[in-house]
Amino acid sequence: MWKYILKRVGLALVTTIIILSLTFILMKMLPFQMPVGNDRTKYSFFMTQVHEGLLYISRRELPKMGDYVWYYPDQRIYFYQVPIMQQYFSWVKNVVTEWNWGTSVYISPNVSAIAIIGERLPVSILINIYSVIFSVPLGILLGVWAALKKNKPTDHIISTGVMIFISIPSFVLITLFILLFGYTTHWVPTQWPSPTAPFSERFLGYFIPVICLSFGSICGYARFTRAELCEVMSSEYLLLARTKGLTKRQAIIRHALRNAMVPIVPSILAEFIGILGGSMILENLYGIPGIGSLFVTALNLKDYNVLLVDMAIFTTIGLLAGVVLDISYGFIDPRIRMGAKK
């Protein structure tokens, strides 16, 4: 088991390195854009960023600062772009030796990219955790109810509702909810409240994003739970339990639900990752200061350092969740032993 865990963690680490390396190289291949303005301090800071890959060129010998030569002849700046692979190895060196992921250039100039991510990460994590807490029990209950009422009107109503709502994208739902509950009824804020807003307003600000992120998860859990439970309820061992004297309720609670939960419980982690990725558009539409909206902003502004740290967060969470997901099968079902010899 431990050998399997170490192997999976090692593969996840290699995958993370490959993803970040490709992201760095592809981002650097985009057309470069200088910051607008004549502020000498801004240009000085900008040109001393190693990972930006810029060098000043002057007509005389210039003082060096890190990997950059900087100079202001007649308030004009001359530069050329360092080769991408040279920038890449400088970036890797800074990350490995100093854990220096660089600073932001456009979003928050001269502020550490890690600090920017650390400030916005809790918001995204909280929204996703709340949506999982809300969607898991409700989705499983709907799935169990539909399975117990199989081929009856209740089952048809739940299955139809699941098909409808699972097909609607979250950005359509949030637009509808903002229009209905924000502008029409004025029950909730029409955009994400500021940190200085009253507690009641900040509490209501979670309503729209949590509900919109939960709809897809609720439908997924309901459909998956119904399918698993219907399959278990038609199995021979459950029929044997009934013939031994157990009531239908006892057989379902003691045997059917327990066995149906084996593939459902690990899927919660996978659903959390799906919600985290899907919240990018939602955060932009509702003005949520999370890492999802930050990713889109950094991509549009070509703020490489913030983008790379953001990508590292998404990649790490996704790959570690996959490792935990694989390992959890062995703890939930003792018959499963990952990496065991035949």
C-alpha positions as CSV (number, residue, x, y, z in Angstrom):
1,M,0.0,0.0,0.0
2,W,2.8,2.5,1.0
3,K,4.7,1.6,-2.2
4,Y,1.6,2.4,-4.3
5,I,1.0,5.7,-2.4
6,L,4.6,6.8,-3.0
7,K,4.4,5.9,-6.6
8,R,1.2,7.9,-7.1
9,V,2.6,10.9,-5.3
10,G,5.7,10.7,-7.4
11,L,3.7,10.6,-10.6
12,A,1.6,13.5,-9.4
13,L,4.8,15.5,-8.8
14,V,6.1,14.8,-12.2
15,T,2.8,15.7,-13.8
16,T,2.8,19.0,-11.9
17,I,6.2,19.9,-13.2
18,I,5.3,19.1,-16.8
19,I,2.0,21.1,-16.6
20,L,3.8,24.2,-15.0
21,S,6.7,24.0,-17.5
22,L,4.3,23.9,-20.5
23,T,2.3,26.7,-19.0
24,F,5.4,28.8,-18.6
25,I,6.7,28.2,-22.1
26,L,3.4,28.7,-23.8
27,M,2.6,31.9,-21.9
28,K,6.0,33.3,-22.8
29,M,5.3,32.6,-26.4
30,L,2.4,35.1,-26.3
31,P,3.2,38.7,-27.6
32,F,4.9,40.8,-25.0
33,Q,3.2,44.0,-23.7
34,M,5.0,46.8,-21.9
35,P,3.1,48.5,-19.0
36,V,1.6,51.8,-19.9
37,G,2.8,55.0,-18.2
38,N,6.0,57.0,-17.6
39,D,6.5,56.2,-14.0
40,R,10.2,55.6,-13.5
41,T,9.7,53.5,-10.4
42,K,7.2,51.2,-12.2
43,Y,9.6,50.7,-15.1
44,S,12.5,50.1,-12.8
45,F,10.6,47.5,-10.9
46,F,9.2,45.9,-14.1
47,M,12.6,45.6,-15.7
48,T,14.2,43.9,-12.7
49,Q,11.9,40.9,-12.9
50,V,14.0,37.9,-13.9
51,H,11.1,35.9,-15.2
52,E,9.9,38.7,-17.4
53,G,13.0,38.2,-19.5
54,L,13.8,41.8,-20.4
55,L,17.2,43.5,-20.7
56,Y,18.0,47.1,-21.1
57,I,20.4,48.1,-23.8
58,S,22.4,51.3,-23.4
59,R,25.2,53.0,-25.3
60,R,27.6,52.7,-22.5
61,E,28.5,50.2,-19.8
62,L,25.5,49.8,-17.4
63,P,25.1,48.6,-13.8
64,K,23.6,45.1,-13.5
65,M,20.8,44.2,-11.3
66,G,20.1,40.5,-11.1
67,D,19.7,39.2,-14.6
68,Y,18.8,42.6,-16.0
69,V,20.7,45.7,-17.1
70,W,18.6,48.8,-16.6
71,Y,19.1,52.4,-17.7
72,Y,17.0,55.5,-18.6
73,P,18.7,57.5,-21.4
74,D,16.6,60.6,-22.0
75,Q,13.6,58.9,-20.3
76,R,13.5,56.3,-23.1
77,I,13.9,52.6,-22.4
78,Y,15.6,50.1,-24.6
79,F,15.2,46.4,-24.1
80,Y,15.2,43.1,-25.7
81,Q,13.6,39.8,-24.7
82,V,15.8,37.0,-23.2
83,P,15.3,33.6,-24.9
84,I,12.4,31.7,-23.4
85,M,14.4,28.7,-22.1
86,Q,16.9,31.0,-20.4
87,Q,13.9,32.6,-18.6
88,Y,12.6,29.2,-17.8
89,F,15.7,28.0,-16.1
90,S,16.0,31.3,-14.1
91,W,12.4,30.8,-13.0
92,V,13.1,27.2,-11.9
93,K,16.2,28.2,-10.1
94,N,14.4,30.9,-8.1
95,V,11.5,28.6,-7.2
96,V,13.7,25.6,-6.2
97,T,16.5,27.5,-4.3
98,E,14.6,30.4,-2.8
99,W,10.9,29.4,-3.2
100,N,10.5,32.7,-5.0
101,W,7.6,32.6,-7.5
102,G,8.1,36.2,-8.4
103,T,6.0,39.3,-8.0
104,S,3.0,40.7,-9.8
105,V,3.5,43.3,-12.5
106,Y,-0.1,44.3,-13.4
107,I,-2.6,43.1,-10.8
108,S,-0.7,44.3,-7.7
109,P,2.7,45.7,-8.7
110,N,5.6,44.7,-6.5
111,V,3.5,42.3,-4.4
112,S,4.5,38.7,-4.1
113,A,2.4,36.4,-6.3
114,I,2.1,33.9,-3.4
115,A,0.7,36.6,-1.2
116,I,-1.9,37.5,-3.8
117,I,-3.0,33.9,-4.1
118,G,-3.0,33.4,-0.3
119,E,-5.3,36.4,0.1
120,R,-7.8,35.1,-2.5
121,L,-7.6,31.4,-1.9
122,P,-9.8,31.2,1.2
123,V,-12.8,32.8,-0.6
124,S,-12.8,30.1,-3.3
125,I,-12.2,27.3,-0.9
126,L,-15.0,28.4,1.4
127,I,-17.5,28.7,-1.5
128,N,-16.6,25.2,-2.8
129,I,-16.8,23.7,0.7
130,Y,-20.2,25.2,1.4
131,S,-21.5,24.0,-2.0
132,V,-20.2,20.4,-1.2
133,I,-21.8,20.4,2.2
134,F,-25.1,21.6,0.7
135,S,-25.1,19.3,-2.4
136,V,-23.8,16.0,-1.0
137,P,-26.7,15.1,1.5
138,L,-29.4,16.6,-0.8
139,G,-28.1,14.8,-3.9
140,I,-27.8,11.4,-2.1
141,L,-31.2,11.8,-0.5
142,L,-32.8,12.5,-3.9
143,G,-31.0,9.5,-5.4
144,V,-32.1,7.2,-2.6
145,W,-35.7,8.5,-2.8
146,A,-35.8,7.9,-6.6
147,A,-34.3,4.4,-6.2
148,L,-36.9,3.4,-3.6
149,K,-39.7,4.8,-5.9
150,K,-38.3,3.2,-9.0
151,N,-40.5,3.5,-12.1
152,K,-43.1,5.5,-10.1
153,P,-44.1,9.1,-10.6
154,T,-41.7,10.3,-7.9
155,D,-38.8,8.6,-9.7
156,H,-39.9,10.1,-13.1
157,I,-40.1,13.6,-11.6
158,I,-36.7,13.5,-9.9
159,S,-35.0,11.9,-13.0
160,T,-36.6,14.6,-15.3
161,G,-35.5,17.4,-13.0
162,V,-32.0,15.9,-12.8
163,M,-31.7,15.8,-16.6
164,I,-32.9,19.4,-17.0
165,F,-30.7,21.0,-14.3
166,I,-27.5,19.0,-15.1
167,S,-27.7,20.3,-18.7
168,I,-27.8,24.0,-17.6
169,P,-24.4,25.6,-17.3
170,S,-23.6,27.4,-14.0
171,F,-23.1,30.8,-15.7
172,V,-26.7,30.6,-17.0
173,L,-28.0,29.7,-13.6
174,I,-26.1,32.6,-11.9
175,T,-27.4,35.1,-14.4
176,L,-31.0,33.9,-13.8
177,F,-30.5,34.0,-10.0
178,I,-29.0,37.4,-10.0
179,L,-31.9,38.7,-12.1
180,L,-34.5,36.9,-10.0
181,F,-33.2,37.2,-6.4
182,G,-31.0,40.2,-6.8
183,Y,-32.7,42.8,-9.1
184,T,-36.3,41.6,-8.9
185,T,-36.9,40.6,-5.3
186,H,-33.8,42.3,-3.7
187,W,-33.4,39.3,-1.3
188,V,-29.6,38.9,-1.9
189,P,-26.8,41.2,-3.2
190,T,-26.5,41.5,-6.9
191,Q,-22.7,41.2,-6.6
192,W,-20.2,39.9,-4.1
193,P,-20.3,42.2,-1.0
194,S,-17.2,44.1,0.1
195,P,-15.3,43.0,3.2
196,T,-16.6,46.1,5.1
197,A,-20.2,45.3,4.4
198,P,-22.5,44.2,7.3
199,F,-22.4,40.6,8.3
200,S,-25.9,39.9,7.1
201,E,-25.0,41.1,3.6
202,R,-21.8,39.2,3.5
203,F,-23.7,36.0,4.6
204,L,-26.3,36.5,1.9
205,G,-23.6,37.0,-0.6
206,Y,-22.8,33.2,-0.5
207,F,-26.4,32.3,-1.5
208,I,-26.1,32.7,-5.2
209,P,-22.7,31.2,-5.9
210,V,-23.2,28.3,-3.5
211,I,-26.6,27.4,-5.0
212,C,-25.4,27.8,-8.6
213,L,-22.4,25.6,-8.0
214,S,-24.5,23.0,-6.1
215,F,-27.1,22.4,-8.8
216,G,-24.8,20.3,-11.0
217,S,-23.4,18.4,-8.1
218,I,-26.9,17.6,-6.7
219,C,-27.9,16.3,-10.0
220,G,-24.8,14.2,-10.4
221,Y,-25.1,12.7,-6.9
222,A,-28.8,11.9,-7.4
223,R,-28.3,10.2,-10.7
224,F,-25.2,8.2,-9.5
225,T,-26.9,7.2,-6.2
226,R,-30.0,6.1,-7.9
227,A,-28.1,3.9,-10.4
228,E,-25.9,2.3,-7.8
229,L,-28.8,1.7,-5.4
230,C,-31.0,0.2,-8.1
231,E,-28.2,-2.2,-9.1
232,V,-27.6,-3.2,-5.5
233,M,-31.3,-3.7,-4.7
234,S,-31.6,-6.2,-7.6
235,S,-28.6,-8.3,-6.4
236,E,-28.9,-11.8,-5.1
237,Y,-27.3,-11.1,-1.7
238,L,-30.0,-8.6,-0.9
239,L,-32.7,-11.1,-1.9
240,L,-31.0,-13.6,0.5
241,A,-31.1,-11.0,3.3
242,R,-34.9,-10.6,2.7
243,T,-35.4,-14.4,2.8
244,K,-33.6,-14.5,6.2
245,G,-36.3,-12.4,7.7
246,L,-35.1,-8.8,7.3
247,T,-37.6,-6.2,6.3
248,K,-37.2,-4.1,3.2
249,R,-36.1,-1.1,5.3
250,Q,-33.6,-3.2,7.3
251,A,-32.1,-4.8,4.1
252,I,-31.7,-1.4,2.4
253,I,-30.1,0.4,5.4
254,R,-27.8,-2.5,6.5
255,H,-26.8,-3.8,3.1
256,A,-27.9,-1.9,0.1
257,L,-27.0,1.7,1.2
258,R,-23.6,0.5,2.6
259,N,-22.6,-1.2,-0.6
260,A,-23.9,1.6,-2.8
261,M,-21.8,4.2,-0.9
262,V,-18.5,2.5,-1.9
263,P,-18.2,4.2,-5.3
264,I,-20.2,7.3,-4.2
265,V,-18.1,8.5,-1.3
266,P,-14.8,8.8,-3.2
267,S,-16.7,10.7,-6.0
268,I,-17.2,13.6,-3.5
269,L,-13.5,14.5,-3.9
270,A,-13.7,14.4,-7.7
271,E,-16.9,16.5,-7.5
272,F,-15.0,19.1,-5.3
273,I,-12.3,19.4,-8.0
274,G,-15.0,19.8,-10.7
275,I,-16.6,22.6,-8.7
276,L,-13.3,24.3,-8.1
277,G,-12.6,24.4,-11.8
278,G,-16.1,25.5,-12.7
279,S,-16.1,28.4,-10.3
280,M,-13.8,30.4,-12.6
281,I,-16.7,31.8,-14.8
282,L,-19.0,32.1,-11.8
283,E,-16.5,34.2,-9.8
284,N,-16.0,36.5,-12.8
285,L,-19.8,37.0,-13.2
286,Y,-20.5,37.6,-9.6
287,G,-17.3,39.6,-8.8
288,I,-16.0,37.1,-6.3
289,P,-12.3,37.9,-5.4
290,G,-11.2,34.2,-5.6
291,I,-8.5,32.4,-7.4
292,G,-10.8,31.5,-10.3
293,S,-11.4,35.1,-11.3
294,L,-7.8,35.9,-10.6
295,F,-6.7,33.2,-13.1
296,V,-8.8,34.8,-15.8
297,T,-7.5,38.3,-14.9
298,A,-3.9,37.2,-14.9
299,L,-4.3,35.4,-18.2
300,N,-5.8,38.5,-19.9
301,L,-3.1,40.9,-18.4
302,K,-0.3,38.4,-19.0
303,D,0.8,38.6,-15.4
304,Y,2.9,35.5,-15.7
305,N,3.9,35.0,-12.0
306,V,0.4,35.2,-10.6
307,L,-0.9,33.0,-13.4
308,L,1.8,30.3,-12.7
309,V,1.1,30.3,-8.9
310,D,-2.6,30.0,-9.6
311,M,-2.1,27.2,-12.1
312,A,0.2,25.5,-9.5
313,I,-2.7,25.6,-6.9
314,F,-5.3,24.2,-9.3
315,T,-2.9,21.5,-10.5
316,T,-1.8,20.5,-7.0
317,I,-5.3,20.3,-5.6
318,G,-6.5,18.3,-8.6
319,L,-3.6,15.8,-8.6
320,L,-3.6,15.3,-4.8
321,A,-7.3,14.8,-4.8
322,G,-6.8,12.1,-7.4
323,V,-4.3,10.4,-5.2
324,V,-6.6,10.6,-2.1
325,L,-9.4,9.3,-4.3
326,D,-7.5,6.2,-5.3
327,I,-6.3,5.5,-1.8
328,S,-9.8,6.0,-0.3
329,Y,-11.2,3.0,-2.1
330,G,-8.9,0.7,0.0
331,F,-10.2,2.2,3.3
332,I,-13.9,2.3,2.3
333,D,-14.0,-1.3,1.0
334,P,-11.5,-3.7,2.8
335,R,-11.7,-6.0,-0.2
336,I,-9.8,-3.5,-2.3
337,R,-6.0,-3.2,-1.8
338,M,-4.2,-0.8,-4.1
339,G,-0.9,-2.1,-5.3
340,A,-1.3,-5.5,-3.8
341,K,0.3,-8.5,-5.5
342,K,-1.9,-11.0,-7.2
